Amino acid sequence: ATTLVIYYGAVADVKELAKFDLIVVDNAFKNLRDLKKSIEGKKKTVFGYLSIGAVKETEPWYPWLVEKKAIGGKNGDFPSYILRLDQLRSDFSIFEEAITRCFKDFDGIFLDDLDLCKTNNYADEAKKLITYIRSKFSKKKLMANRGLEFLEEFADQIDYTLLESCFAKNGKEIKGGPEWALGKFTEASNKKNRKLV
């Protein structure tokens, strides 16, 4: 079985992270070089975190998004703001620049908050952005988090799907629970005739 760990801290014991096959860390993770060295020659993939549904003020691309008026309201209780992909009018060059600069040493990109794209009516723009990232960075693995409502529309562009917080949140079942989430996952896998892990 493939194992996964997600760690959003700035530093960590790389020996612990290296025990997993798929490793997701923040794009500003300080121990990346040590982590990569510890897994060299092993079939492991390290993903850098990139939200395409929200953005923190600390992200290097935040000022550019402000300039493009692509910052929406507060993202609930999280320390981030809704990313207004519609305001970019398919000009995704900032993401190309950000990935080139901040993700160059990662094997893949963990695309988070796809559910926010759907909730805020930016699903079409999110699909375009995912396709854009895939075309510009074809050698990097892509993992999408959530966005099950429109997963089958971009499944052919990604390598992995994570079903984080798709069954329950804060102890309460979410929109149809496991049956709904796994059904959407299976539909996308079958429609694209590919296995989504």
C-alpha positions, 0 to 999 in steps of 0.5 A: 500500500502507498503511504502518505504524510502531510506536514505543514510545519517549517521544519521536521525530523526528515527521518520520520517523513522519509518513512512515507511514499508520498510526502506533502510539505509546505512550499517554504519547508526548511529541511527540503534538501535534507529530506531529498537527500534522505530519500535519494534513490528510493521511490518516493515523491515530495510535493510542495503545497500550493492552494489554488482556492485561497492564498496567505499574505505570506506567499511570495505571489500575494502582492501580485494577486492583490495588484490583479484584484484577485483577493476575495474575502476571508477564508473562514477561520483560516489565515488566508483569503479566497483566491479569485481565479476569475479576476486573473482572466486566464493569465496564470503566469504568476503561477508559472513564475512561483512554481519555477522559483519556489517549487523547483526542488519538489517532485510534485505539487499538492494543489489544495482547496479545490472545493473552494474553487467550486463553492465560489464558482471558479471551477472553470478557471481552476480546471484551466489553471490545472491544465496550465500547470500540467502543460508547463510542468509535465515532469512534476506529479500533481496531487489534487485535494478535494474538489470532488464535485468536478474531479472528473473534469480535470482527472486526466491532468493529475496523478493523485487525488486526496479525499481530505475532509470529504467524509466528516469535519469537526465530527459531523458527516459531510454531504452524503458522507463516504458513499457520496465522496467515494462515488465521485472518486469512482466516477472520475476514475471510470470516466477517464479510464485511469486509476486515481490513487 
